[in-house]
Amino acid sequence: MSNSSQNQFLRRLFSAATAAADPARCVPQHLPVECNGRLIVVGGGKASAAMARALEDHWPGELEGLVVTRYGFGVPCSRIEIVEAAHPVPDAVGQAAAARMLERVRGLGPDDHVLALISGGGSALLAAPAAGITLEDKRALTSALLRSGASIHEMNCVRKHLSAIKGGRLAEAAWPASVLTLAISDVAGDDPEVIASGPTVGDPTTCADALAVLDRYAIMLPADLRKRLESGELETPKPGAARLAKAEFRIIASPSLALQAAAEAARAAGVTPLILGDEIEGEAREVARVLGGIAKSCARHAMPVAPPCVLLSGGEATVSIRGNGRGGRNSELMLALAIALQGHPRICALAGDTDGIDGSEDNAGALIGPDTLARARSLGLDARASLDNNDAYAFFEALGDLLVTGPTLTNVNDFHAIFVQ
């Protein structure tokens, strides 16, 4: 394949992965049967507005509700209110919407039903600080966690214990109504307690666990807030809690299903796929070294799979910010992979966030090929200096190799595809 054909092939795989998690495809088959009592729709996440639209398109009865999505991810709905708010650092719009959401589910009866539409990004979008905690406290803490390199599991453990809505508290507020959650997973292992910080499921983590995360990354807290965590005052509802007894949780799309869809598209193109897993985590530049080593082994030894092949993986790498450049974890992973491969003539790759936004930039990720480093040098770009400065966005923008899709209206975490000819 030519470089152009390789890029088109990789883009097709990315499109296949995101299409598999399209709410219009995966929501309708999981809707409840028409029920007695009121149906209140709530939710949050990057896919929540598209999920609400799919619900409206297929629900014949009455419904009402409110969901919160990221700025730019809204879609028009007629019966469900759509609010756009900030991500990844919460804002006052998200805070106000989360407070209204809690009020909507309070006071329901045992014959009423709550349908929660939850997807990745909900942790920041459902910003309802616990009593005595300000939005500025939450914003400062979120920013510190993002800079620290903490995993999404660690971040959500902390955020749940400082929230009035996460960690099962939304479902607790809806008692005695029944709660059905339809979730699009963006986390390794599809753990319900981690997706959007689990607003409708019991939380097995503790205040002590949250403190351990903060101490691990040397993140400071106001003294009074630390005391509240130490005393257990901010403990979350646990699995098996009586007020969560009528809550049901279903995952309707996941990273593994997206990878399987990409694998089918590769086979259709005559390329052997190998799915390495959907739980790839760690520093983006370290993940890149490992993935690069596997790709070179395929090219040289036909192990673990013979070319033409594509190595598929997903997960959520992290970036410990040391420089002052621009770029998300997928762009940084691709820059580090280009350095690791050193212009290998038979390998090209793509990495992108399936929501279409890599961190806070306007790209989903980036693509690399055998000529990436040579073209960069011709433009006076130093790949390693760009990596050291966390400036992958500017690097790939100069090359014209950013992966730009716009919001996909879904989110099943990151997608990596490495093609070996």
Summary of the structure (lengths in Angstrom):
residues: 421
radius of gyration: 21.7
end to end distance: 8.0
largest distance: 68.3
contacts: 1614
relative contact order: 0.14
helix: 42%
strand: 20%
